[in-house]
């Protein structure tokens, strides 16, 4: 039985707590309990000077946990998520999230700066479209949980 209020001190604890089943704590609350930092996952990271790097940590029929490594100023395309919900957790650095009205829009409706330990989420029914940008003066690392 999971302990719902305990700290999450490593990647295995996180995978076990998420369990991708939607039961117990909300995934936002689970991500907020992370107490490990970049040093604990640094060995998994790699960077590409042209594109951000995606490393799949855990994947099953219900969800996927991905580590993304960003060089300064790298950004995602403007996109939505064809999933029930998607979360972003900042392990190192910061990302700026720009919110748009549609994938074809060039007008930013809202901007959020996600600093270390911040959690952001998108629900499918919100029709939220966004882009993530490494706005940190150096490399950033983020965890992304995609729930189907």
C-alpha positions as CSV (number, residue, x, y, z in Angstrom):
1,X,0.0,0.0,0.0
2,X,1.5,3.4,-1.0
3,X,2.2,6.0,1.6
4,X,0.4,9.1,0.2
5,X,2.2,11.8,2.1
6,X,5.8,10.6,2.1
7,X,8.6,12.3,0.2
8,X,9.7,10.9,-3.2
9,X,13.4,10.6,-3.0
10,X,14.3,8.8,-6.2
11,X,13.0,7.9,-9.7
12,X,11.8,4.5,-8.6
13,X,9.8,6.0,-5.7
14,X,8.2,8.3,-8.3
15,X,7.4,5.5,-10.7
16,X,5.8,3.5,-7.9
17,X,3.8,6.5,-6.6
18,X,2.5,7.4,-10.0
19,X,1.6,3.8,-10.8
20,X,-0.3,5.4,-13.7
21,X,-3.7,4.2,-12.5
22,X,-5.4,7.4,-11.4
23,X,-6.0,6.1,-7.9
24,X,-4.7,7.4,-4.6
25,X,-3.1,10.9,-4.8
26,X,-3.5,13.1,-7.8
27,X,-0.5,13.1,-10.1
28,X,0.0,16.8,-9.4
29,X,0.3,16.1,-5.6
30,X,2.6,13.2,-6.3
31,X,4.9,15.4,-8.4
32,X,4.9,18.1,-5.7
33,X,6.3,15.5,-3.2
34,X,9.5,15.0,-5.3
35,X,12.6,15.6,-3.1
36,X,15.3,14.3,-5.5
37,X,17.1,16.7,-7.8
38,X,19.0,16.8,-11.0
39,X,22.1,15.0,-9.6
40,X,20.0,11.8,-9.0
41,X,19.0,11.6,-12.6
42,X,22.0,13.3,-14.3
43,X,23.4,10.0,-15.5
44,X,20.2,9.6,-17.7
45,X,20.6,13.0,-19.4
46,X,22.0,13.9,-22.8
47,X,21.8,17.1,-24.8
48,X,21.6,17.8,-28.5
49,X,22.6,21.3,-29.7
50,X,19.8,21.3,-32.3
51,X,16.8,19.7,-30.5
52,X,15.8,19.0,-27.0
53,X,16.4,15.4,-26.0
54,X,13.6,13.1,-24.8
55,X,14.4,10.0,-22.7
56,X,11.6,7.6,-21.9
57,X,11.7,6.5,-18.3
58,X,8.6,4.4,-17.9
59,X,5.9,3.5,-20.4
60,X,2.8,1.3,-20.3
61,X,-0.7,1.2,-21.7
62,X,-1.9,3.8,-19.2
63,X,0.9,6.4,-19.2
64,X,4.4,7.5,-20.1
65,X,7.1,9.3,-18.0
66,X,9.6,11.2,-20.0
67,X,12.7,13.1,-19.1
68,X,13.5,16.1,-21.4
69,X,16.9,17.8,-21.6
70,X,16.9,21.4,-23.0
71,X,19.8,23.5,-24.2
72,X,19.4,27.3,-23.7
73,X,16.6,28.8,-25.9
74,X,15.4,25.4,-27.3
75,X,11.6,25.2,-27.6
76,X,8.9,22.8,-28.5
77,X,6.5,23.3,-31.4
78,X,3.1,24.8,-30.5
79,X,1.1,21.7,-29.7
80,X,-1.9,20.2,-27.8
81,X,-2.0,16.9,-26.1
82,X,-4.3,14.2,-27.4
83,X,-4.3,12.6,-23.9
84,X,-6.5,12.8,-20.8
85,X,-3.9,14.9,-19.1
86,X,-0.2,15.8,-19.3
87,X,2.1,17.2,-16.5
88,X,5.4,19.0,-16.6
89,X,7.8,19.1,-13.5
90,X,10.9,21.2,-13.6
91,X,14.0,19.4,-12.2
92,X,16.7,21.9,-13.2
93,X,16.6,25.4,-14.7
94,X,13.3,26.9,-15.9
95,X,10.9,26.7,-18.8
96,X,8.5,29.3,-20.1
97,X,5.1,28.0,-21.1
98,X,3.3,30.0,-23.7
99,X,-0.5,29.4,-24.1
100,X,-2.2,29.9,-27.4
101,X,-5.8,29.7,-28.6
102,X,-5.0,27.2,-31.3
103,X,-2.1,25.3,-32.9
104,X,-2.3,27.7,-35.9
105,X,-2.2,30.9,-33.7
106,X,0.8,33.1,-33.3
107,X,-0.7,35.2,-30.6
108,X,0.4,34.3,-27.0
109,X,-2.6,34.5,-24.7
110,X,-0.8,33.8,-21.5
111,X,2.8,33.2,-20.4
112,X,3.9,31.2,-17.3
113,X,7.5,30.9,-16.1
114,X,8.0,27.5,-14.5
115,X,10.9,27.5,-12.1
116,X,12.6,24.6,-10.5
117,X,10.1,22.3,-8.7
118,X,7.1,23.9,-10.5
119,X,4.3,21.7,-11.8
120,X,2.1,22.5,-14.8
121,X,-0.7,20.4,-16.3
122,X,-3.0,20.3,-19.3
123,X,-6.3,18.5,-19.4
124,X,-7.6,17.3,-22.8
125,X,-11.0,18.9,-22.2
126,X,-9.4,22.3,-21.6
127,X,-8.3,22.5,-25.3
128,X,-5.1,24.2,-24.1
129,X,-2.4,24.6,-26.7
130,X,1.1,25.5,-25.6
131,X,4.8,25.7,-26.3
132,X,7.6,25.2,-23.8
133,X,10.8,27.2,-24.1
134,X,14.1,26.8,-22.1
135,X,14.2,30.4,-20.8
136,X,17.0,29.6,-18.3
137,X,20.5,30.9,-18.9
138,X,21.9,27.4,-19.3
139,X,20.5,23.8,-19.6
140,X,17.2,22.8,-18.2
141,X,15.7,19.4,-17.4
142,X,12.0,18.5,-17.0
143,X,9.9,15.5,-16.3
144,X,6.8,15.0,-18.3
145,X,4.0,12.6,-17.4
146,X,1.5,11.7,-20.2
147,X,-1.7,9.9,-19.1
148,X,-3.9,8.3,-21.7
